[in-house]
Amino acid sequence: MTQNPATPLPPPKERRRLRETASLTQAQVAERMGVSRETVRAWETGRTTPRGRKREAYAKMLNSLDQEAPVTEPQPERPAEVVDTPAPEPVPVPLPVEEPEPPRVPLTPAQAFDALYAFCAPALVRQAYLLTGRRELARESVERAFQVAWQRWPEVAVDRDPAGWVRAVAYEHALSPWHRFRPRHRHPEPPPPDSADRALLTALLKLPPSYRRTLLLYDGVGLGLAETAAETEASTPAAANRLLHAREALAARLPDLSDPAELRRRMTELASTGRLHAAKPPVVRFVGERRTVFWTRAAIAFTVAIIGATTFTVRVAPTHYEPPVPLGERVEGVPARVVQGSLSEEEVRLRDRLRTGMTAGPERLLPLSR
């Protein structure tokens, strides 16, 4: 499977000119494209560029506006009249004056985070549900991803695709293999009430995690093949093979889903049937800040414990080197120890005499000095 080249788009100034020529406002274009007015303004100023199906739809709309634009043909010059008549004075025609847009007030980090959360969180919860089949895990994954985004907000705020950044973190948390060791994972959640939805969810969960993620990004989210490969950290041929194998596996289990358009519709219906709600943005920010404070204090306590243990070791450690006591060596040539036997009567009397003579003998004489 080969990758289709990206749909060409006119320059940003040309995009705005085509819209103004068609007498359309940014709000009307945003309503047609299914995006916000700020997104259309970013497209026309060149700050961002649409991708995937949004890019194709935007290019198609601009092409239609270019074809519908009125073409002004040059008027032939009138021949000069013979009679010299005074030319009428030109009537000034007022030019349309564009009303200046009100100055944009920069958003605070909390307001920007809340806007991103309100825009992405509901859809991300439904996508995580298709990945895991568990409502609680889907909500937890999305909240955890936004908590990480709030902790690293200076990095996320300047990213080219903040929604893609959060989506990647949420998918990684949802597909983590460590969830199987949690007690909650041992108890399955109630399946969807409809039999067709249960069959589709079971077929999705039978796919390997990498195939499931690739299928959801391409057929569910609507990303292009190159963007899907980049987000799944795979090459474009590998992502194409995963997508083909995932579709074949689903078609083998559910033959009526062999059409990608029908599969996309059924996946959207399945994600919309469950009661999936995300927490409020202030709650997510508060929990993320508490988690950051907890781990910061834990790191400080661990560092203090290491410093204390090091100080105690330095205080009680010896200050000089004490060589170890060498092991005993065997000495050759020493006569064997003789065991004393029994004494004779004469030896016994001599021993007694020596013992008594030492204590009751004559007084010792002092040596004379010379």
Buried (B, 14 or more C-beta within 10 A) or exposed (E): EEEEEBBEBBEBEEBBBBBEEBEBEBEBBBBEBEBBBBBBBBBBEEEEBBBBEBBBBBBEBBBEBBEEEEEEEEEEEEEEEEEEEEEEEEEEEEEEEEEEEEEEEEEEEEEBBBBBBEBBBBBBBBBBBBBBBBBEBBBBBBBBBBBBBBBEBEEBBEEEBBBBBBBBBBBBBBBEEEBEEEEEBEEEEEEBEEEBBEBBBBBBBEBEBBBBBBBBBBBBBBBBBBBBBBBBEBEBEBBBBBBEBBBEBBBEBBEEBEEEEEBBEBBEBBBEBBEBEBBEBEEBBBBBEEBEEEEEEEEEEEEEEEEEEEEEEEEEEEEEEEEEEEEEEEEEEEEEEEEEEEEEEEEEEEEEEEEEEEEEEEEEEEEEEE
